[in-house]
Amino acid sequence: MTAALDIFTVVAICAGAAFFMAGSVGLLRFPDSLTRLHALTKADNLGLGLIVLGLLPQADSLLGGLKLVAVWLLVQLGSATVAQLIAHALRRRGPGT
Amino acid sequence: MTEFLLGAAGLVLLTVALGLVRVLGGPGNVDRTMAAQLLGTGGIAALLLVAAATGVRGAADVALGLALLAAFASVAFVNSAAPEQEATGKDKPDQQADE
């Protein structure tokens, strides 16, 4: 059972790290600001989400696990709001902002 | 498991730091802010991984604080980049209608 949970952790964390890599590469390679914003929010939500999911079996207490989920939810909320605000600013001011 | 978690933390931090090249080159301030926000999220992920690897529970609290600060930093940037008319509250009525 412990080995199965460890394998789950390794797989989920590897997937999360891959999403972070995709986010960085997208931020560097995509042609304009809106597509870069798209790459960024994927890394925020899925990358961190998968890493938190992978860390959940390793949490030593219920409170620790809840705190991990709380961090992820806070980041979700913050990044969704910020993505809307940045897209709005881009639309108002044009791409040179 | 400890070595794997620490290695994953290093990998995440490295890839996110690579994204900081956008701060140097990025044509607009929006791109620079986005790179900083990616660094914030990557820092949160790395801190959570380090907390799980080393058993230092305080690191998870630091991650929680970083999440709050990263959101505030971007909101402050959008506020400072807002047009003058929006800052003084003199929006045209049709612009207010779609908000």
N, CA and C atoms of all chains as a GROMACS GRO file, in nm:
protein
  588
    1MET      N    1   0.084  -0.120   0.000
    1MET     CA    2   0.000   0.000   0.000
    1MET      C    3   0.087   0.125   0.000
    2THR      N    4   0.192   0.124   0.084
    2THR     CA    5   0.282   0.238   0.090
    2THR      C    6   0.354   0.257  -0.043
    3ALA      N    7   0.395   0.144  -0.104
    3ALA     CA    8   0.465   0.152  -0.231
    3ALA      C    9   0.374   0.210  -0.338
    4ALA      N   10   0.246   0.168  -0.338
    4ALA     CA   11   0.151   0.221  -0.437
    4ALA      C   12   0.133   0.371  -0.420
    5LEU      N   13   0.124   0.415  -0.294
    5LEU     CA   14   0.109   0.559  -0.269
    5LEU      C   15   0.233   0.635  -0.313
    6ASP      N   16   0.352   0.574  -0.291
    6ASP     CA   17   0.476   0.640  -0.333
    6ASP      C   18   0.481   0.653  -0.486
    7ILE      N   19   0.438   0.547  -0.555
    7ILE     CA   20   0.438   0.554  -0.701
    7ILE      C   21   0.342   0.663  -0.748
    8PHE      N   22   0.226   0.672  -0.685
    8PHE     CA   23   0.130   0.777  -0.719
    8PHE      C   24   0.193   0.915  -0.700
    9THR      N   25   0.264   0.932  -0.588
    9THR     CA   26   0.331   1.059  -0.560
    9THR      C   27   0.431   1.094  -0.670
   10VAL      N   28   0.514   0.994  -0.706
   10VAL     CA   29   0.618   1.019  -0.807
   10VAL      C   30   0.555   1.058  -0.940
   11VAL      N   31   0.450   0.984  -0.981
   11VAL     CA   32   0.388   1.012  -1.110
   11VAL      C   33   0.325   1.152  -1.111
   12ALA      N   34   0.250   1.184  -1.004
   12ALA     CA   35   0.181   1.313  -1.002
   12ALA      C   36   0.280   1.429  -0.997
   13ILE      N   37   0.387   1.413  -0.920
   13ILE     CA   38   0.484   1.523  -0.910
   13ILE      C   39   0.560   1.539  -1.041
   14CYS      N   40   0.591   1.428  -1.108
   14CYS     CA   41   0.657   1.440  -1.238
   14CYS      C   42   0.566   1.513  -1.337
   15ALA      N   43   0.437   1.478  -1.336
   15ALA     CA   44   0.344   1.546  -1.427
   15ALA      C   45   0.335   1.695  -1.394
   16GLY      N   46   0.332   1.727  -1.264
   16GLY     CA   47   0.327   1.868  -1.224
   16GLY      C   48   0.450   1.944  -1.269
   17ALA      N   49   0.567   1.882  -1.251
   17ALA     CA   50   0.692   1.949  -1.294
   17ALA      C   51   0.690   1.969  -1.446
   18ALA      N   52   0.633   1.870  -1.519
   18ALA     CA   53   0.626   1.885  -1.665
   18ALA      C   54   0.538   2.003  -1.702
   19PHE      N   55   0.429   2.025  -1.625
   19PHE     CA   56   0.343   2.140  -1.654
   19PHE      C   57   0.415   2.272  -1.625
   20PHE      N   58   0.496   2.273  -1.518
   20PHE     CA   59   0.575   2.394  -1.490
   20PHE      C   60   0.673   2.420  -1.603
   21MET      N   61   0.733   2.312  -1.655
   21MET     CA   62   0.826   2.329  -1.766
   21MET      C   63   0.753   2.383  -1.888
   22ALA      N   64   0.634   2.327  -1.914
   22ALA     CA   65   0.555   2.376  -2.028
   22ALA      C   66   0.520   2.523  -2.010
   23GLY      N   67   0.488   2.562  -1.886
   23GLY     CA   68   0.455   2.702  -1.860
   23GLY      C   69   0.573   2.794  -1.888
   24SER      N   70   0.692   2.753  -1.844
   24SER     CA   71   0.811   2.836  -1.868
   24SER      C   72   0.842   2.846  -2.016
   25VAL      N   73   0.837   2.730  -2.084
   25VAL     CA   74   0.867   2.730  -2.227
   25VAL      C   75   0.765   2.814  -2.303
   26GLY      N   76   0.638   2.801  -2.263
   26GLY     CA   77   0.534   2.881  -2.328
   26GLY      C   78   0.556   3.029  -2.305
   27LEU      N   79   0.594   3.064  -2.183
   27LEU     CA   80   0.618   3.205  -2.152
   27LEU      C   81   0.733   3.260  -2.236
   28LEU      N   82   0.829   3.174  -2.266
   28LEU     CA   83   0.944   3.222  -2.344
   28LEU      C   84   0.916   3.220  -2.493
   29ARG      N   85   0.836   3.123  -2.541
   29ARG     CA   86   0.830   3.100  -2.685
   29ARG      C   87   0.704   3.155  -2.752
   30PHE      N   88   0.596   3.175  -2.678
   30PHE     CA   89   0.472   3.216  -2.743
   30PHE      C   90   0.484   3.359  -2.796
   31PRO      N   91   0.414   3.387  -2.906
   31PRO     CA   92   0.440   3.514  -2.976
   31PRO      C   93   0.382   3.639  -2.911
   32ASP      N   94   0.267   3.636  -2.847
   32ASP     CA   95   0.215   3.762  -2.791
   32ASP      C   96   0.165   3.742  -2.648
   33SER      N   97   0.126   3.854  -2.587
   33SER     CA   98   0.101   3.852  -2.443
   33SER      C   99  -0.016   3.764  -2.404
   34LEU      N  100  -0.121   3.761  -2.487
   34LEU     CA  101  -0.239   3.683  -2.448
   34LEU      C  102  -0.209   3.534  -2.451
   35THR      N  103  -0.132   3.488  -2.550
   35THR     CA  104  -0.097   3.345  -2.552
   35THR      C  105  -0.003   3.311  -2.436
   36ARG      N  106   0.084   3.407  -2.401
   36ARG     CA  107   0.172   3.383  -2.286
   36ARG      C  108   0.090   3.374  -2.157
   37LEU      N  109  -0.014   3.456  -2.148
   37LEU     CA  110  -0.103   3.449  -2.032
   37LEU      C  111  -0.169   3.312  -2.023
   38HIS      N  112  -0.206   3.258  -2.138
   38HIS     CA  113  -0.266   3.124  -2.145
   38HIS      C  114  -0.169   3.019  -2.090
   39ALA      N  115  -0.043   3.026  -2.135
   39ALA     CA  116   0.057   2.930  -2.087
   39ALA      C  117   0.077   2.943  -1.936
   40LEU      N  118   0.080   3.066  -1.889
   40LEU     CA  119   0.104   3.090  -1.747
   40LEU      C  120  -0.005   3.031  -1.659
   41THR      N  121  -0.130   3.050  -1.697
   41THR     CA  122  -0.238   3.002  -1.610
   41THR      C  123  -0.245   2.850  -1.609
   42LYS      N  124  -0.206   2.786  -1.719
   42LYS     CA  125  -0.203   2.639  -1.717
   42LYS      C  126  -0.101   2.591  -1.615
   43ALA      N  127   0.017   2.654  -1.616
   43ALA     CA  128   0.120   2.613  -1.520
   43ALA      C  129   0.073   2.636  -1.378
   44ASP      N  130   0.009   2.750  -1.354
   44ASP     CA  131  -0.041   2.781  -1.221
   44ASP      C  132  -0.136   2.674  -1.172
   45ASN      N  133  -0.240   2.649  -1.252
   45ASN     CA  134  -0.348   2.565  -1.201
   45ASN      C  135  -0.313   2.418  -1.203
   46LEU      N  136  -0.267   2.369  -1.320
   46LEU     CA  137  -0.245   2.225  -1.332
   46LEU      C  138  -0.114   2.182  -1.268
   47GLY      N  139  -0.007   2.259  -1.288
   47GLY     CA  140   0.122   2.220  -1.232
   47GLY      C  141   0.117   2.213  -1.081
   48LEU      N  142   0.072   2.322  -1.019
   48LEU     CA  143   0.064   2.322  -0.873
   48LEU      C  144  -0.040   2.222  -0.824
   49GLY      N  145  -0.150   2.210  -0.897
   49GLY     CA  146  -0.254   2.115  -0.857
   49GLY      C  147  -0.202   1.972  -0.854
   50LEU      N  148  -0.126   1.934  -0.958
   50LEU     CA  149  -0.074   1.797  -0.962
   50LEU      C  150   0.030   1.775  -0.852
   51ILE      N  151   0.112   1.878  -0.826
   51ILE     CA  152   0.213   1.862  -0.720
   51ILE      C  153   0.145   1.847  -0.584
   52VAL      N  154   0.041   1.929  -0.560
   52VAL     CA  155  -0.032   1.917  -0.433
   52VAL      C  156  -0.099   1.780  -0.423
   53LEU      N  157  -0.155   1.733  -0.535
   53LEU     CA  158  -0.219   1.601  -0.536
   53LEU      C  159  -0.117   1.492  -0.504
   54GLY      N  160   0.004   1.508  -0.558
   54GLY     CA  161   0.107   1.409  -0.531
   54GLY      C  162   0.156   1.414  -0.388
   55LEU      N  163   0.153   1.532  -0.327
   55LEU     CA  164   0.203   1.544  -0.190
   55LEU      C  165   0.101   1.499  -0.086
   56LEU      N  166  -0.027   1.492  -0.126
   56LEU     CA  167  -0.132   1.458  -0.029
   56LEU      C  168  -0.108   1.324   0.041
   57PRO      N  169  -0.068   1.215  -0.030
   57PRO     CA  170  -0.043   1.090   0.043
   57PRO      C  171   0.074   1.098   0.139
   58GLN      N  172   0.165   1.195   0.119
   58GLN     CA  173   0.282   1.208   0.206
   58GLN      C  174   0.253   1.295   0.328
   59ALA      N  175   0.135   1.360   0.331
   59ALA     CA  176   0.104   1.448   0.444
   59ALA      C  177   0.092   1.365   0.572
   60ASP      N  178   0.151   1.418   0.680
   60ASP     CA  179   0.155   1.338   0.803
   60ASP      C  180   0.030   1.352   0.888
   61SER      N  181  -0.052   1.454   0.861
   61SER     CA  182  -0.174   1.466   0.940
   61SER      C  183  -0.285   1.520   0.851
   62LEU      N  184  -0.406   1.513   0.902
   62LEU     CA  185  -0.520   1.564   0.826
   62LEU      C  186  -0.508   1.714   0.807
   63LEU      N  187  -0.459   1.781   0.911
   63LEU     CA  188  -0.445   1.927   0.904
   63LEU      C  189  -0.342   1.966   0.799
   64GLY      N  190  -0.232   1.889   0.792
   64GLY     CA  191  -0.131   1.918   0.692
   64GLY      C  192  -0.186   1.904   0.551
   65GLY      N  193  -0.265   1.798   0.528
   65GLY     CA  194  -0.326   1.779   0.397
   65GLY      C  195  -0.422   1.890   0.363
   66LEU      N  196  -0.501   1.931   0.462
   66LEU     CA  197  -0.597   2.040   0.439
   66LEU      C  198  -0.524   2.170   0.406
   67LYS      N  199  -0.408   2.189   0.469
   67LYS     CA  200  -0.332   2.311   0.441
   67LYS      C  201  -0.280   2.311   0.298
   68LEU      N  202  -0.235   2.194   0.252
   68LEU     CA  203  -0.191   2.184   0.112
   68LEU      C  204  -0.304   2.221   0.018
   69VAL      N  205  -0.423   2.166   0.043
   69VAL     CA  206  -0.537   2.196  -0.043
   69VAL      C  207  -0.573   2.344  -0.035
   70ALA      N  208  -0.558   2.402   0.087
   70ALA     CA  209  -0.590   2.544   0.102
   70ALA      C  210  -0.495   2.631   0.022
   71VAL      N  211  -0.365   2.594   0.023
   71VAL     CA  212  -0.269   2.669  -0.058
   71VAL      C  213  -0.307   2.664  -0.205
   72TRP      N  214  -0.343   2.544  -0.251
   72TRP     CA  215  -0.379   2.529  -0.392
   72TRP      C  216  -0.504   2.611  -0.426
   73LEU      N  217  -0.603   2.607  -0.338
   73LEU     CA  218  -0.726   2.683  -0.364
   73LEU      C  219  -0.699   2.832  -0.368
   74LEU      N  220  -0.612   2.880  -0.278
   74LEU     CA  221  -0.579   3.022  -0.276
   74LEU      C  222  -0.509   3.063  -0.406
   75VAL      N  223  -0.417   2.977  -0.451
   75VAL     CA  224  -0.346   3.008  -0.575
   75VAL      C  225  -0.443   3.005  -0.693
   76GLN      N  226  -0.534   2.907  -0.694
   76GLN     CA  227  -0.636   2.898  -0.799
   76GLN      C  228  -0.714   3.029  -0.809
   77LEU      N  229  -0.764   3.072  -0.693
   77LEU     CA  230  -0.846   3.193  -0.687
   77LEU      C  231  -0.766   3.314  -0.733
   78GLY      N  232  -0.643   3.326  -0.678
   78GLY     CA  233  -0.560   3.440  -0.713
   78GLY      C  234  -0.523   3.443  -0.859
   79SER      N  235  -0.484   3.329  -0.914
   79SER     CA  236  -0.437   3.329  -1.052
   79SER      C  237  -0.553   3.348  -1.150
   80ALA      N  238  -0.670   3.296  -1.116
   80ALA     CA  239  -0.786   3.319  -1.204
   80ALA      C  240  -0.822   3.468  -1.207
   81THR      N  241  -0.822   3.530  -1.090
   81THR     CA  242  -0.852   3.673  -1.083
   81THR      C  243  -0.748   3.756  -1.157
   82VAL      N  244  -0.620   3.724  -1.133
   82VAL     CA  245  -0.512   3.801  -1.195
   82VAL      C  246  -0.514   3.784  -1.346
   83ALA      N  247  -0.544   3.661  -1.394
   83ALA     CA  248  -0.548   3.640  -1.538
   83ALA      C  249  -0.656   3.728  -1.602
   84GLN      N  250  -0.773   3.737  -1.538
   84GLN     CA  251  -0.880   3.823  -1.590
   84GLN      C  252  -0.836   3.969  -1.589
   85LEU      N  253  -0.773   4.012  -1.479
   85LEU     CA  254  -0.732   4.153  -1.467
   85LEU      C  255  -0.626   4.188  -1.572
   86ILE      N  256  -0.529   4.098  -1.591
   86ILE     CA  257  -0.422   4.126  -1.688
   86ILE      C  258  -0.479   4.129  -1.829
   87ALA      N  259  -0.569   4.034  -1.860
   87ALA     CA  260  -0.629   4.033  -1.994
   87ALA      C  261  -0.710   4.161  -2.016
   88HIS      N  262  -0.778   4.206  -1.912
   88HIS     CA  263  -0.856   4.329  -1.921
   88HIS      C  264  -0.764   4.448  -1.947
   89ALA      N  265  -0.653   4.455  -1.873
   89ALA     CA  266  -0.558   4.566  -1.892
   89ALA      C  267  -0.499   4.562  -2.032
   90LEU      N  268  -0.469   4.441  -2.080
   90LEU     CA  269  -0.415   4.428  -2.216
   90LEU      C  270  -0.514   4.479  -2.319
   91ARG      N  271  -0.640   4.450  -2.298
   91ARG     CA  272  -0.743   4.490  -2.395
   91ARG      C  273  -0.762   4.641  -2.394
   92ARG      N  274  -0.754   4.700  -2.275
   92ARG     CA  275  -0.770   4.845  -2.264
   92ARG      C  276  -0.653   4.919  -2.327
   93ARG      N  277  -0.533   4.876  -2.291
   93ARG     CA  278  -0.414   4.954  -2.325
   93ARG      C  279  -0.346   4.908  -2.452
   94GLY      N  280  -0.382   4.794  -2.504
   94GLY     CA  281  -0.311   4.742  -2.620
   94GLY      C  282  -0.190   4.664  -2.576
   95PRO      N  283  -0.126   4.594  -2.671
   95PRO     CA  284  -0.019   4.502  -2.638
   95PRO      C  285   0.106   4.568  -2.583
   96GLY      N  286   0.120   4.700  -2.591
   96GLY     CA  287   0.244   4.762  -2.548
   96GLY      C  288   0.252   4.791  -2.400
   97THR      N  289   0.150   4.749  -2.322
   97THR     CA  290   0.143   4.785  -2.180
   97THR      C  291   0.262   4.733  -2.102
   98MET      N  292   1.249   0.865  -0.094
   98MET     CA  293   1.144   0.962  -0.128
   98MET      C  294   1.193   1.106  -0.104
   99THR      N  295   1.275   1.124   0.002
   99THR     CA  296   1.324   1.258   0.034
   99THR      C  297   1.407   1.315  -0.081
  100GLU      N  298   1.496   1.231  -0.136
  100GLU     CA  299   1.580   1.280  -0.246
  100GLU      C  300   1.496   1.316  -0.367
  101PHE      N  301   1.395   1.233  -0.396
  101PHE     CA  302   1.310   1.263  -0.511
  101PHE      C  303   1.237   1.396  -0.493
  102LEU      N  304   1.183   1.417  -0.372
  102LEU     CA  305   1.108   1.541  -0.349
  102LEU      C  306   1.198   1.663  -0.360
  103LEU      N  307   1.320   1.653  -0.305
  103LEU     CA  308   1.413   1.766  -0.314
  103LEU      C  309   1.456   1.790  -0.458
  104GLY      N  310   1.477   1.680  -0.532
  104GLY     CA  311   1.514   1.695  -0.673
  104GLY      C  312   1.402   1.760  -0.753
  105ALA      N  313   1.279   1.720  -0.724
  105ALA     CA  314   1.165   1.780  -0.795
  105ALA      C  315   1.155   1.929  -0.762
  106ALA      N  316   1.181   1.965  -0.635
  106ALA     CA  317   1.178   2.107  -0.598
  106ALA      C  318   1.283   2.185  -0.675
  107GLY      N  319   1.402   2.128  -0.686
  107GLY     CA  320   1.507   2.196  -0.762
  107GLY      C  321   1.472   2.210  -0.908
  108LEU      N  322   1.413   2.104  -0.964
  108LEU     CA  323   1.376   2.108  -1.107
  108LEU      C  324   1.272   2.217  -1.133
  109VAL      N  325   1.168   2.221  -1.048
  109VAL     CA  326   1.064   2.322  -1.066
  109VAL      C  327   1.122   2.462  -1.055
  110LEU      N  328   1.208   2.482  -0.956
  110LEU     CA  329   1.268   2.614  -0.936
  110LEU      C  330   1.355   2.653  -1.055
  111LEU      N  331   1.426   2.554  -1.110
  111LEU     CA  332   1.514   2.580  -1.223
  111LEU      C  333   1.435   2.621  -1.348
  112THR      N  334   1.328   2.546  -1.377
  112THR     CA  335   1.250   2.578  -1.497
  112THR      C  336   1.183   2.714  -1.483
  113VAL      N  337   1.136   2.744  -1.362
  113VAL     CA  338   1.068   2.872  -1.342
  113VAL      C  339   1.169   2.987  -1.351
  114ALA      N  340   1.290   2.963  -1.299
  114ALA     CA  341   1.394   3.066  -1.309
  114ALA      C  342   1.430   3.090  -1.455
  115LEU      N  343   1.422   2.984  -1.536
  115LEU     CA  344   1.447   2.999  -1.680
  115LEU      C  345   1.346   3.095  -1.741
  116GLY      N  346   1.222   3.088  -1.691
  116GLY     CA  347   1.118   3.178  -1.742
  116GLY      C  348   1.146   3.324  -1.711
  117LEU      N  349   1.236   3.350  -1.617
  117LEU     CA  350   1.267   3.488  -1.581
  117LEU      C  351   1.342   3.561  -1.691
  118VAL      N  352   1.391   3.486  -1.793
  118VAL     CA  353   1.452   3.552  -1.908
  118VAL      C  354   1.352   3.650  -1.970
  119ARG      N  355   1.223   3.618  -1.955
  119ARG     CA  356   1.117   3.704  -2.007
  119ARG      C  357   1.119   3.842  -1.939
  120VAL      N  358   1.169   3.849  -1.817
  120VAL     CA  359   1.178   3.978  -1.749
  120VAL      C  360   1.278   4.069  -1.821
  121LEU      N  361   1.388   4.009  -1.867
  121LEU     CA  362   1.487   4.088  -1.939
  121LEU      C  363   1.435   4.130  -2.075
  122GLY      N  364   1.380   4.034  -2.150
  122GLY     CA  365   1.348   4.061  -2.290
  122GLY      C  366   1.208   4.111  -2.314
  123GLY      N  367   1.115   4.068  -2.228
  123GLY     CA  368   0.972   4.086  -2.252
  123GLY      C  369   0.934   4.224  -2.302
  124PRO      N  370   0.861   4.233  -2.412
  124PRO     CA  371   0.836   4.365  -2.469
  124PRO      C  372   0.759   4.458  -2.375
  125GLY      N  373   0.666   4.406  -2.300
  125GLY     CA  374   0.586   4.494  -2.216
  125GLY      C  375   0.599   4.459  -2.069
  126ASN      N  376   0.551   4.551  -1.984
  126ASN     CA  377   0.555   4.524  -1.840
  126ASN      C  378   0.463   4.408  -1.802
  127VAL      N  379   0.358   4.386  -1.883
  127VAL     CA  380   0.267   4.274  -1.855
  127VAL      C  381   0.343   4.142  -1.859
  128ASP      N  382   0.433   4.129  -1.958
  128ASP     CA  383   0.509   4.005  -1.970
  128ASP      C  384   0.602   3.986  -1.851
  129ARG      N  385   0.658   4.098  -1.805
  129ARG     CA  386   0.746   4.088  -1.688
  129ARG      C  387   0.666   4.046  -1.566
  130THR      N  388   0.546   4.103  -1.551
  130THR     CA  389   0.462   4.065  -1.436
  130THR      C  390   0.425   3.917  -1.442
  131MET      N  391   0.398   3.869  -1.565
  131MET     CA  392   0.360   3.728  -1.577
  131MET      C  393   0.476   3.638  -1.539
  132ALA      N  394   0.599   3.676  -1.578
  132ALA     CA  395   0.716   3.596  -1.539
  132ALA      C  396   0.730   3.596  -1.387
  133ALA      N  397   0.706   3.712  -1.324
  133ALA     CA  398   0.717   3.717  -1.178
  133ALA      C  399   0.609   3.631  -1.113
  134GLN      N  400   0.491   3.628  -1.175
  134GLN     CA  401   0.385   3.546  -1.117
  134GLN      C  402   0.414   3.398  -1.130
  135LEU      N  403   0.476   3.361  -1.244
  135LEU     CA  404   0.516   3.221  -1.260
  135LEU      C  405   0.622   3.185  -1.156
  136LEU      N  406   0.713   3.277  -1.128
  136LEU     CA  407   0.813   3.253  -1.024
  136LEU      C  408   0.745   3.235  -0.889
  137GLY      N  409   0.640   3.314  -0.863
  137GLY     CA  410   0.568   3.300  -0.737
  137GLY      C  411   0.507   3.162  -0.724
  138THR      N  412   0.438   3.116  -0.829
  138THR     CA  413   0.374   2.985  -0.822
  138THR      C  414   0.478   2.873  -0.811
  139GLY      N  415   0.588   2.887  -0.888
  139GLY     CA  416   0.693   2.786  -0.880
  139GLY      C  417   0.757   2.784  -0.742
  140GLY      N  418   0.771   2.902  -0.682
  140GLY     CA  419   0.826   2.907  -0.547
  140GLY      C  420   0.735   2.839  -0.447
  141ILE      N  421   0.603   2.857  -0.465
  141ILE     CA  422   0.507   2.789  -0.377
  141ILE      C  423   0.522   2.638  -0.390
  142ALA      N  424   0.529   2.590  -0.516
  142ALA     CA  425   0.541   2.446  -0.538
  142ALA      C  426   0.670   2.393  -0.476
  143ALA      N  427   0.781   2.467  -0.496
  143ALA     CA  428   0.909   2.421  -0.442
  143ALA      C  429   0.906   2.419  -0.290
  144LEU      N  430   0.842   2.521  -0.229
  144LEU     CA  431   0.834   2.525  -0.083
  144LEU      C  432   0.753   2.408  -0.028
  145LEU      N  433   0.641   2.376  -0.098
  145LEU     CA  434   0.559   2.263  -0.052
  145LEU      C  435   0.638   2.133  -0.061
  146LEU      N  436   0.715   2.118  -0.172
  146LEU     CA  437   0.795   1.997  -0.188
  146LEU      C  438   0.903   1.988  -0.080
  147VAL      N  439   0.968   2.102  -0.051
  147VAL     CA  440   1.071   2.102   0.053
  147VAL      C  441   1.009   2.071   0.189
  148ALA      N  442   0.890   2.127   0.215
  148ALA     CA  443   0.823   2.101   0.342
  148ALA      C  444   0.795   1.952   0.359
  149ALA      N  445   0.751   1.887   0.250
  149ALA     CA  446   0.723   1.744   0.260
  149ALA      C  447   0.851   1.662   0.271
  150ALA      N  448   0.959   1.709   0.206
  150ALA     CA  449   1.082   1.631   0.205
  150ALA      C  450   1.154   1.637   0.338
  151THR      N  451   1.161   1.758   0.397
  151THR     CA  452   1.243   1.773   0.516
  151THR      C  453   1.163   1.762   0.645
  152GLY      N  454   1.029   1.766   0.635
  152GLY     CA  455   0.949   1.759   0.756
  152GLY      C  456   0.940   1.890   0.832
  153VAL      N  457   0.991   1.998   0.771
  153VAL     CA  458   0.977   2.130   0.833
  153VAL      C  459   0.839   2.184   0.797
  154ARG      N  460   0.748   2.184   0.893
  154ARG     CA  461   0.611   2.220   0.859
  154ARG      C  462   0.594   2.368   0.833
  155GLY      N  463   0.686   2.449   0.889
  155GLY     CA  464   0.674   2.593   0.869
  155GLY      C  465   0.684   2.634   0.724
  156ALA      N  466   0.753   2.552   0.642
  156ALA     CA  467   0.770   2.588   0.501
  156ALA      C  468   0.636   2.595   0.429
  157ALA      N  469   0.540   2.512   0.471
  157ALA     CA  470   0.407   2.518   0.408
  157ALA      C  471   0.338   2.651   0.441
  158ASP      N  472   0.363   2.703   0.561
  158ASP     CA  473   0.305   2.833   0.597
  158ASP      C  474   0.368   2.944   0.514
  159VAL      N  475   0.500   2.931   0.489
  159VAL     CA  476   0.566   3.029   0.404
  159VAL      C  477   0.506   3.026   0.264
  160ALA      N  478   0.474   2.905   0.216
  160ALA     CA  479   0.412   2.893   0.084
  160ALA      C  480   0.277   2.964   0.082
  161LEU      N  481   0.203   2.950   0.190
  161LEU     CA  482   0.073   3.018   0.199
  161LEU      C  483   0.090   3.169   0.191
  162GLY      N  484   0.191   3.222   0.262
  162GLY     CA  485   0.217   3.365   0.255
  162GLY      C  486   0.260   3.409   0.117
  163LEU      N  487   0.342   3.326   0.051
  163LEU     CA  488   0.388   3.359  -0.083
  163LEU      C  489   0.270   3.364  -0.181
  164ALA      N  490   0.174   3.274  -0.163
  164ALA     CA  491   0.057   3.273  -0.250
  164ALA      C  492  -0.019   3.406  -0.238
  165LEU      N  493  -0.032   3.452  -0.114
  165LEU     CA  494  -0.102   3.578  -0.090
  165LEU      C  495  -0.026   3.694  -0.154
  166LEU      N  496   0.106   3.697  -0.135
  166LEU     CA  497   0.186   3.809  -0.185
  166LEU      C  498   0.191   3.811  -0.338
  167ALA      N  499   0.198   3.692  -0.400
  167ALA     CA  500   0.203   3.688  -0.546
  167ALA      C  501   0.075   3.745  -0.605
  168ALA      N  502  -0.040   3.710  -0.544
  168ALA     CA  503  -0.167   3.764  -0.594
  168ALA      C  504  -0.171   3.915  -0.576
  169PHE      N  505  -0.128   3.964  -0.459
  169PHE     CA  506  -0.131   4.108  -0.433
  169PHE      C  507  -0.039   4.183  -0.528
  170ALA      N  508   0.079   4.125  -0.558
  170ALA     CA  509   0.174   4.193  -0.646
  170ALA      C  510   0.112   4.216  -0.784
  171SER      N  511   0.045   4.113  -0.836
  171SER     CA  512  -0.013   4.129  -0.970
  171SER      C  513  -0.130   4.227  -0.968
  172VAL      N  514  -0.211   4.223  -0.862
  172VAL     CA  515  -0.323   4.316  -0.854
  172VAL      C  516  -0.272   4.460  -0.845
  173ALA      N  517  -0.163   4.480  -0.768
  173ALA     CA  518  -0.104   4.614  -0.758
  173ALA      C  519  -0.052   4.660  -0.893
  174PHE      N  520   0.007   4.568  -0.970
  174PHE     CA  521   0.056   4.605  -1.103
  174PHE      C  522  -0.058   4.648  -1.193
  175VAL      N  523  -0.167   4.570  -1.194
  175VAL     CA  524  -0.280   4.604  -1.281
  175VAL      C  525  -0.339   4.738  -1.240
  176ASN      N  526  -0.342   4.766  -1.110
  176ASN     CA  527  -0.391   4.896  -1.064
  176ASN      C  528  -0.303   5.009  -1.114
  177SER      N  529  -0.171   4.990  -1.108
  177SER     CA  530  -0.082   5.097  -1.150
  177SER      C  531  -0.084   5.115  -1.301
  178ALA      N  532  -0.117   5.008  -1.375
  178ALA     CA  533  -0.118   5.018  -1.520
  178ALA      C  534  -0.253   5.063  -1.574
  179ALA      N  535  -0.351   5.085  -1.484
  179ALA     CA  536  -0.485   5.123  -1.530
  179ALA      C  537  -0.481   5.263  -1.591
  180PRO      N  538  -0.564   5.287  -1.692
  180PRO     CA  539  -0.568   5.420  -1.752
  180PRO      C  540  -0.611   5.526  -1.652
  181GLU      N  541  -0.576   5.652  -1.681
  181GLU     CA  542  -0.605   5.761  -1.588
  181GLU      C  543  -0.754   5.773  -1.558
  182GLN      N  544  -0.835   5.765  -1.666
  182GLN     CA  545  -0.978   5.787  -1.646
  182GLN      C  546  -1.038   5.680  -1.554
  183GLU      N  547  -0.979   5.559  -1.561
  183GLU     CA  548  -1.030   5.455  -1.474
  183GLU      C  549  -0.990   5.481  -1.330
  184ALA      N  550  -0.868   5.534  -1.312
  184ALA     CA  551  -0.819   5.558  -1.176
  184ALA      C  552  -0.900   5.667  -1.106
  185THR      N  553  -0.944   5.768  -1.183
  185THR     CA  554  -1.020   5.876  -1.121
  185THR      C  555  -1.170   5.851  -1.124
  186GLY      N  556  -1.211   5.738  -1.176
  186GLY     CA  557  -1.353   5.704  -1.174
  186GLY      C  558  -1.436   5.778  -1.275
  187LYS      N  559  -1.372   5.827  -1.386
  187LYS     CA  560  -1.449   5.900  -1.487
  187LYS      C  561  -1.472   5.813  -1.610
  188ASP      N  562  -1.509   5.690  -1.587
  188ASP     CA  563  -1.537   5.600  -1.699
  188ASP      C  564  -1.658   5.646  -1.778
  189LYS      N  565  -1.652   5.616  -1.907
  189LYS     CA  566  -1.773   5.641  -1.987
  189LYS      C  567  -1.879   5.538  -1.948
  190PRO      N  568  -2.006   5.576  -1.958
  190PRO     CA  569  -2.111   5.485  -1.912
  190PRO      C  570  -2.110   5.351  -1.984
  191ASP      N  571  -2.080   5.351  -2.116
  191ASP     CA  572  -2.086   5.224  -2.188
  191ASP      C  573  -1.971   5.132  -2.146
  192GLN      N  574  -1.862   5.190  -2.093
  192GLN     CA  575  -1.755   5.105  -2.046
  192GLN      C  576  -1.788   5.044  -1.910
  193GLN      N  577  -1.865   5.120  -1.832
  193GLN     CA  578  -1.901   5.065  -1.702
  193GLN      C  579  -2.004   4.954  -1.716
  194ALA      N  580  -2.082   4.963  -1.824
  194ALA     CA  581  -2.193   4.869  -1.838
  194ALA      C  582  -2.143   4.726  -1.853
  195ASP      N  583  -2.024   4.708  -1.918
  195ASP     CA  584  -1.984   4.570  -1.944
  195ASP      C  585  -1.899   4.512  -1.831
  196GLU      N  586  -1.890   4.583  -1.720
  196GLU     CA  587  -1.809   4.528  -1.611
  196GLU      C  588  -1.893   4.459  -1.505
   0.00000   0.00000   0.00000
